[in-house]
Amino acid sequence: MIYLSNSDIAKLITAQDCIDALDETFHALARGAAVSRPRTDVWVPCGRDDGYYRWGSMEGPIEPWGVFCTRMKSDIITWTPQGTDELHCVEPGTFSGFLMLFSTRNGEPLAMMNDGILHHLRVAAGAALGVRYLAREDASVIGLLGSGGMAHAYLPAFCAVRNIKKVKVYSPTKEHREAFAAAMTRELGIPVEPYDSAEPVVRGSDIVTTCTDSNKLVVTDTGWIEKGMHLANCSSKEFSWDIVKLCDIVIQVGTETFGAKGGMAESERQHGWASWVVGTPEQQARTPKRSVSNLDFVNYPDLCDLLNDPSKRRASREQITFFHNLGLLGFQFAAVAAKAYEKAKEKGVGLKMSTDPFLQDIRD
């Protein structure tokens, strides 16, 4: 058994590795060789009027690879007057999220990993599959709203599947977007230009993607959207429903294993597909309401539908396509964690650990 830190993982795998791993395993999912339990959360009052404690977990196996992965997070989540989510564990600036990878051949614990880098890579790789199968082949200009960690992951992933020549970026803090633009210009070797507002970033772009932590809608004006665009989100709170309805093709990354189709209702507030919330009605009312719900997408086809039926892909240059990049979390973590483990074993990277603390001689 090995332990892999975020710094280990950053040296082991690339955006291209993760895209290829997810592509292969989505094909496995499409033929029934994988499954995913979507994220479920437990919410507990934390003694703050502006926040809650949240435990989240999700799992998924990939049968042909013989692996099973579980991802766990422990957060204090607070909501700012500006409408953003803020997370921490213990103190601001530190976070708790980790993965456990197991063998489905003999049940052995294979690895424990920090989830930070892999979380960004798997979300970006999912969005990149949307670009691969839905964006115009000649798409070369990206309009990006957001300049945080997820934005850093999205751009290299999109560049791996399309010949991107220019990126336009906007985020509310001038210093952040300018620093991001300079860093990504150096990393990607293409111009990444900061803008002072969202509209010119969206207009004239071939691919428009949002990577924000906003609880308020980010793109609401349908007049900004042009023929031939491909749109991708990072959360369900970024594009207005009017914009989604404007699109000719809407694909969700995956239909949850359970949800509305299985008779389980999703809260109007910002909880997971299944949440268990402790607290009085007044305490529970602190959590923000959703702008757009995942349930709004439940009847749209998913990526597996698209892989099984190519007619669901873009059919013309003029079509506007939308990729809803939420769902199937456990399955995606299994794919990227297995790839990181494979690379680590090949290169001898990681801290070796005994399996003894994880095994016992008492049947449970």
BELQUIVEN-V287088 format. One record per run of one state. SS is the DSSP state (a for helix, b for strand, c for the rest). FROM is the first residue (numbers start at 1). TO is the last residue. Records with the same first field share a line. If there is no record, write none. Layout:
BEGIN
SS->FROM-TO + FROM-TO
END
This chain:
BEGIN
c->1-1 + 5-5 + 13-14 + 31-33 + 46-50 + 66-66 + 80-83 + 89-95 + 104-108 + 115-115 + 135-140 + 146-148 + 162-165 + 171-173 + 189-190 + 195-198 + 203-206 + 211-213 + 215-218 + 220-221 + 225-229 + 233-238 + 240-240 + 247-248 + 253-259 + 263-268 + 270-273 + 278-280 + 285-288 + 290-293 + 298-301 + 309-309 + 313-320 + 325-328 + 348-350 + 353-355 + 359-364
b->2-4 + 34-45 + 51-62 + 67-79 + 84-88 + 96-103 + 109-114 + 141-145 + 166-170 + 191-194 + 207-210 + 214-214 + 219-219 + 230-232 + 239-239 + 249-252 + 269-269 + 274-277 + 289-289 + 302-302 + 321-324 + 351-352
a->6-12 + 15-30 + 63-65 + 116-134 + 149-161 + 174-188 + 199-202 + 222-224 + 241-246 + 260-262 + 281-284 + 294-297 + 303-308 + 310-312 + 329-347 + 356-358
END
